[in-house]
Amino acid sequence: MANALFLLAPIFLLLTLGKVIKKTIVTDEEPWFSINKITYSVLFPTLHLTKHQPWILALPLMIMLIQS
């Protein structure tokens, strides 16, 4: 039971942190659109690549997506 709690705690902490940041620091919708776009186009594919390959192989994809 404690192991499940330790595994789920970071997820809920990140969700809570995002909610707090949205309500206090970034109240406009435009920055959130940019943050979501970066997350979807750069970070999410990198996560899929690094799941099965070393992280160094994901760097060219990250550079390519940032430049486009």
Beta strands, then each sheet from edge to edge (+ up, - down):
end
